[in-house]
Structure formats: C-alpha cells, structure tokens
Amino acid sequence: MTPFAIHRYRIERAPRTPVLVRASSYGIPAATTDDYARLAAYQPDSTAPVLLDHAQYARFMSELVDALWQALGAETRVFVRFRMPYNGALPANLLDPRVLIGSGLDTQMAFWSRVEAQPGIGIVDRIRRDLDYPGDNTLAFASASEDRLDALEAALLRDWPRYAIRLARADGAAAGHAARPDTRFA
C-alpha cells in the first residue's frame, strides 16, 4: 500500500465580517418509536461548535476542490469522503470526472498515484454540521507526495469570508512534520 503524507487542519471562527446565513435545517426522517429510540441513543458527545450547516458544508467542500485545482493544476485528481447526511444537489465541480466521492478511497488513491504523472489529493473531514452530528471541525488532506501537500497549504491557510471561518494547522502538525502512516488516510 502506498504510504500517504497527511496534513491536518482545523476550522476556526473568523468573525471579522458578519455573515448572514439563510436559516436551514435538516430533519432526519423519523416515523416510528424505534426511529426515535435509535436517534436518542445516537447523541454525539462533541463540544465542537457548529460552524457550517449542511448546505454550507457542500459549498465549502466545492470551494476547497476549486482552491486545490487552482494551487496544483486542473488535472489533479481529487478523492473526497463526503459525509452524509446531505439532501441537496451537489455542486457541479464535485460531480466532475476528476473527483471521486466515496469512503475507503485509499486503494483508489494508491492506484492513481502510481499511474498518473502527479499524485492525487484525498480530503477527509470531521466537520460538525448540526448539534446532533458528530465532528471536531477538522480536515485531513492526503497525498503520496508531501510536496503536493506543501504546495496546497498556502491556498488553504486563510480566511474563508463567505463562511466566517479560517483553516489553521491542527495541533501537533507543524509544517514539515506531517504524518506518514502506512494505513488508510480515511
């Protein structure tokens, strides 16, 4: 298995400019007593704030992919673990043939990293999108090439004013000290 370099980031508030967001909610379909019992048993213990809702999450992931292509070139293949639930239409660029959405994408990344001139980039997130949703507001970017991740970092470490957030390196992940696990990045 190809070892992947991984850079981890956390999403923080960047409240310099207020952002008005249309109220949105996602109602989990529950019709029976058993449905409600399962929901009650699944209560995340996360204390992370909700910084993006479900619709903002999809737009933010789309903007991350655009920033990635701008920094690394439009030919870069992207592997995204897009967390559910999401009941809206995906942005067009996430449906592009250069983007593969799924889970357990490390095998696909390893294959394409061997056969293409430039290794692709994997994105895995734990963004908390509502109070009943687990997450710690972190993102991980993985690649068979540490240099590609270093080149991408300048495009990521900035304010994202549309969402009143910014990305920062996660604790313990100082520049130049990215982990190289022998296991899946996902």
ABEGO torsion letter per residue (X at the ends): XBBBBBBBBBBBBBAABBBBBBBBBBBBBBABAAAAAAAAABBBABABBBABBAAAAAAAAAAAAAAAAAAAEAABBBBBBBBOBBABBBBAAAABAABBBEBGAAAAAAAAAAABABBBBBBBBBBBABAABBEAGBBBBBBABAAAAAAAAAAABBBBAAAGBBBBBBBGBBBGABBBBABBAX
